[in-house]
Amino acid sequence: MTLPPALRLLTASFADRPALEIAVSRAVLERVAAGALPETFRLARTAPTLSFGRLDALAPGFPAAVVAARRLGFAPVHRLGGGRAAVFHEGTIAFGHAVADEQPTAGTHVRFRALTAFLVEVLRDLGLDARAGELPGEYCPGTYSVNLGGRVKVAGIAQRVLRRGAYTEGVLVVDGGERVREVLIPVYAALGLAWEPATAGALTDVAPGLTVAAVLGALRRRLEADHAVVEAPLDPVTRALAARYEAVQDATDQPPPAALEATPKVA
């Protein structure tokens, strides 16, 4: 994975406020793209969240999908990157890489491949048969999905590109694959999306006893193997920007997708 010699690592999590959790990643991206922050890698613990993509928000069944998610205890949010509905919960890890780039569109697939390869390497370090590629019938399908043994999807990668930067992100399901299936069945039905629930799983399906803490450690070790990792707190300006985005990222009242493009100014 191509990253700078010194890498800023942000581990601040806001699991008790899922919309803010998404908003923090958006704020980090905008600050990195503006040159106000250095290139940053995020690792975050998560709470039960249903992350909807732009196409989901435009679907006639979106309100019903939001209701289905909330009924099962998952907070609905508008995701930062592209793709279709994905799931976070206590057994998943959110990760992301924010970079400044004067021509970000040209490097879209380079960034996708780099983050996917990074995750595959981490999972192989843990002794798992991790592979990149889309499985037939998987949820939130994508070329850069990560699966185990060509059988179950355990991670998806998405990307948000701005004028001068990009944020490549993903969610890794460590435990609780059954919870992913349970909530996505009614959500995808409401959205009118066909998929095969058997393709959704977790690392513990193959490696029982593996914990979120252990996987977070493996992710960090892989970063530290090649880079001088400098852990940093969430700075006040970025936190303030994220707080202003929190309501926009919250999908409870289904705000229009156009609202996601508004960029408030922070002094």
C-alpha positions as CSV (number, residue, x, y, z in Angstrom):
1,M,0.0,0.0,0.0
2,T,1.5,3.4,-1.0
3,L,1.4,5.7,1.9
4,P,3.7,8.6,3.1
5,P,6.8,7.8,5.2
6,A,5.1,9.4,8.2
7,L,1.4,8.5,8.5
8,R,-1.1,10.3,10.7
9,L,-3.4,7.8,12.5
10,L,-6.8,8.8,13.8
11,T,-8.5,6.3,16.1
12,A,-11.2,8.6,17.6
13,S,-14.6,6.8,17.5
14,F,-18.1,8.1,18.0
15,A,-20.0,4.9,18.2
16,D,-22.7,6.5,20.4
17,R,-23.4,9.0,17.5
18,P,-23.3,7.1,14.2
19,A,-24.1,10.1,12.0
20,L,-21.2,12.0,13.7
21,E,-19.0,9.0,13.0
22,I,-19.6,9.4,9.3
23,A,-19.4,13.2,9.5
24,V,-15.9,12.9,11.1
25,S,-14.6,11.0,8.0
26,R,-16.2,13.6,5.8
27,A,-14.6,16.5,7.8
28,V,-11.2,14.8,7.7
29,L,-11.4,14.4,4.0
30,E,-12.2,18.0,3.4
31,R,-9.5,19.2,5.7
32,V,-6.9,17.0,4.1
33,A,-8.0,18.0,0.6
34,A,-7.6,21.7,1.7
35,G,-4.1,21.1,2.9
36,A,-5.1,21.9,6.5
37,L,-4.3,18.3,7.7
38,P,-1.7,15.8,6.5
39,E,-2.6,12.5,4.9
40,T,-4.6,10.6,7.4
41,F,-5.6,7.0,8.1
42,R,-8.7,6.3,10.2
43,L,-9.5,3.2,12.3
44,A,-12.7,3.3,14.2
45,R,-14.9,1.0,16.3
46,T,-18.5,1.1,15.3
47,A,-22.1,0.8,16.5
48,P,-25.2,-0.7,14.8
49,T,-25.5,1.5,11.7
50,L,-27.1,1.1,8.3
51,S,-25.0,3.0,5.8
52,F,-27.1,4.0,2.7
53,G,-25.6,5.1,-0.6
54,R,-26.8,7.8,-2.9
55,L,-28.7,5.4,-5.2
56,D,-30.4,4.0,-2.1
57,A,-31.6,7.4,-1.1
58,L,-33.1,7.9,-4.5
59,A,-35.0,4.6,-4.5
60,P,-38.8,4.7,-4.0
61,G,-38.4,2.1,-1.2
62,F,-35.8,4.2,0.8
63,P,-38.2,5.4,3.5
64,A,-39.3,1.8,4.1
65,A,-35.7,0.6,4.2
66,V,-34.9,3.2,6.9
67,V,-37.9,2.0,8.9
68,A,-36.7,-1.6,8.6
69,A,-33.2,-0.7,9.7
70,R,-34.4,1.3,12.8
71,R,-36.8,-1.5,13.7
72,L,-33.8,-3.8,14.1
73,G,-31.8,-1.3,16.1
74,F,-29.6,0.1,13.3
75,A,-29.2,3.9,13.0
76,P,-29.7,5.0,9.3
77,V,-26.9,7.2,7.9
78,H,-25.9,8.5,4.5
79,R,-22.5,7.0,3.6
80,L,-19.5,9.0,2.5
81,G,-18.5,6.9,-0.5
82,G,-20.5,5.2,-3.2
83,G,-22.1,1.8,-3.3
84,R,-25.3,0.4,-1.9
85,A,-26.5,-0.2,1.7
86,A,-23.9,-1.7,4.0
87,V,-23.9,-2.6,7.7
88,F,-21.8,-1.6,10.7
89,H,-22.2,-3.0,14.3
90,E,-20.1,-3.7,17.4
91,G,-18.4,-6.6,15.5
92,T,-17.2,-4.4,12.6
93,I,-14.3,-2.0,12.0
94,A,-14.4,1.1,9.9
95,F,-11.2,2.2,8.2
96,G,-10.4,4.9,5.7
97,H,-7.5,6.8,4.0
98,A,-7.7,10.5,3.3
99,V,-5.3,12.0,0.7
100,A,-4.8,15.3,-1.0
101,D,-4.5,15.1,-4.8
102,E,-4.7,17.8,-7.4
103,Q,-6.1,15.3,-9.9
104,P,-7.9,12.8,-7.7
105,T,-10.1,11.2,-10.4
106,A,-7.0,9.9,-12.2
107,G,-6.0,7.9,-9.2
108,T,-9.3,6.4,-8.3
109,H,-8.6,2.8,-9.1
110,V,-5.0,3.1,-7.8
111,R,-6.4,4.0,-4.4
112,F,-9.0,1.3,-4.6
113,R,-6.4,-1.4,-5.4
114,A,-4.0,-0.1,-2.7
115,L,-6.5,-0.2,0.2
116,T,-7.9,-3.6,-0.9
117,A,-4.4,-5.0,-1.1
118,F,-3.6,-3.6,2.3
119,L,-6.7,-5.3,3.8
120,V,-6.0,-8.6,2.1
121,E,-2.4,-8.6,3.5
122,V,-3.7,-7.9,7.0
123,L,-6.2,-10.8,6.9
124,R,-3.5,-13.1,5.5
125,D,-1.2,-12.1,8.3
126,L,-4.0,-13.5,10.5
127,G,-3.9,-16.8,8.7
128,L,-7.1,-16.2,6.6
129,D,-7.6,-17.0,3.0
130,A,-8.5,-13.5,2.0
131,R,-9.2,-12.7,-1.7
132,A,-10.2,-9.6,-3.6
133,G,-13.1,-9.6,-6.0
134,E,-16.9,-9.5,-6.2
135,L,-18.9,-12.6,-5.3
136,P,-22.0,-13.4,-7.4
137,G,-25.0,-12.2,-5.4
138,E,-23.1,-10.3,-2.7
139,Y,-24.6,-7.2,-1.0
140,C,-23.1,-3.8,-2.0
141,P,-21.3,-5.5,-4.9
142,G,-18.0,-4.2,-6.0
143,T,-14.8,-5.2,-7.8
144,Y,-12.8,-4.3,-4.6
145,S,-14.8,-6.4,-2.2
146,V,-12.8,-8.8,0.1
147,N,-13.9,-12.3,0.7
148,L,-12.7,-15.4,2.5
149,G,-12.0,-18.4,0.3
150,G,-14.2,-17.2,-2.5
151,R,-17.3,-17.9,-0.3
152,V,-18.3,-15.0,2.0
153,K,-17.8,-11.3,1.7
154,V,-16.3,-9.8,4.8
155,A,-15.4,-6.3,3.6
156,G,-16.3,-3.7,1.1
157,I,-14.4,-0.7,-0.2
158,A,-15.9,2.7,-1.3
159,Q,-14.5,6.0,-2.2
160,R,-15.5,9.7,-2.1
161,V,-13.6,12.1,-4.5
162,L,-13.5,15.8,-4.0
163,R,-11.9,18.5,-6.1
164,R,-8.5,18.2,-4.5
165,G,-8.7,15.0,-2.5
166,A,-10.2,11.6,-1.9
167,Y,-11.2,9.3,0.9
168,T,-11.1,5.5,0.3
169,E,-12.9,3.7,3.1
170,G,-14.3,0.4,4.1
171,V,-16.0,-1.8,6.7
172,L,-14.6,-5.1,7.9
173,V,-16.9,-7.6,9.5
174,V,-15.0,-9.4,12.2
175,D,-17.9,-11.0,14.1
176,G,-21.7,-11.1,13.8
177,G,-22.2,-12.1,10.2
178,E,-25.7,-13.2,11.1
179,R,-26.6,-9.7,12.2
180,V,-25.5,-8.3,8.8
181,R,-27.8,-10.8,7.1
182,E,-30.7,-10.2,9.4
183,V,-30.9,-6.5,8.8
184,L,-30.0,-6.5,5.1
185,I,-32.8,-9.0,4.2
186,P,-35.6,-6.5,4.9
187,V,-33.6,-3.4,3.9
188,Y,-32.7,-4.8,0.5
189,A,-36.2,-6.1,0.0
190,A,-37.5,-2.5,0.6
191,L,-34.9,-1.1,-1.8
192,G,-35.8,-3.7,-4.5
193,L,-32.3,-5.1,-4.6
194,A,-31.7,-8.8,-5.3
195,W,-28.8,-10.5,-3.4
196,E,-27.8,-13.8,-1.9
197,P,-27.7,-13.7,2.0
198,A,-25.4,-16.7,2.1
199,T,-22.6,-14.5,0.7
200,A,-22.5,-12.2,3.7
201,G,-20.3,-13.4,6.6
202,A,-17.6,-12.5,9.2
203,L,-14.1,-13.4,10.0
204,T,-15.2,-15.5,12.9
205,D,-17.1,-17.8,10.5
206,V,-13.7,-19.2,9.6
207,A,-11.7,-18.1,12.7
208,P,-13.8,-18.5,15.8
209,G,-12.6,-16.5,18.8
210,L,-11.0,-13.7,16.7
211,T,-11.8,-10.4,18.3
212,V,-12.2,-6.8,17.1
213,A,-9.3,-5.8,19.3
214,A,-7.1,-8.4,17.8
215,V,-7.9,-7.3,14.2
216,L,-7.4,-3.7,15.1
217,G,-4.0,-4.6,16.4
218,A,-3.2,-6.4,13.1
219,L,-4.3,-3.5,11.1
220,R,-2.1,-1.2,13.1
221,R,0.9,-3.5,12.9
222,R,0.7,-3.6,9.2
223,L,0.7,0.2,9.0
224,E,3.6,0.4,11.4
225,A,5.6,-2.2,9.5
226,D,6.2,0.3,6.6
227,H,5.6,3.8,8.1
228,A,6.3,6.0,11.0
229,V,2.8,6.0,12.4
230,V,1.9,9.1,14.5
231,E,-1.4,8.8,16.4
232,A,-3.2,12.1,16.7
233,P,-6.4,13.3,18.4
234,L,-9.3,14.8,16.5
235,D,-8.5,18.5,16.4
236,P,-11.1,21.1,17.4
237,V,-11.6,22.6,13.9
238,T,-12.2,19.2,12.3
239,R,-14.5,18.2,15.2
240,A,-16.5,21.4,14.7
241,L,-16.9,20.8,11.0
242,A,-18.0,17.2,11.7
243,A,-20.6,18.4,14.2
244,R,-22.1,20.7,11.5
245,Y,-22.3,17.8,9.1
246,E,-23.8,15.4,11.6
247,A,-27.4,16.2,10.9
248,V,-26.9,16.0,7.1
249,Q,-25.4,12.5,7.4
250,D,-28.3,11.3,9.5
251,A,-30.8,9.5,7.3
252,T,-33.6,9.2,9.8
253,D,-35.7,11.8,8.1
254,Q,-34.3,10.9,4.6
255,P,-32.8,14.3,3.7
256,P,-32.3,14.8,-0.1
257,P,-29.0,13.5,-1.5
258,A,-28.2,17.1,-2.8
259,A,-27.8,18.1,0.9
260,L,-24.7,16.0,1.1
261,E,-22.9,18.3,-1.3
262,A,-23.2,21.4,0.9
263,T,-20.0,22.4,2.5
264,P,-20.3,24.6,5.6
265,K,-17.4,26.9,6.5
266,V,-15.6,26.6,9.8
267,A,-13.4,29.5,11.0
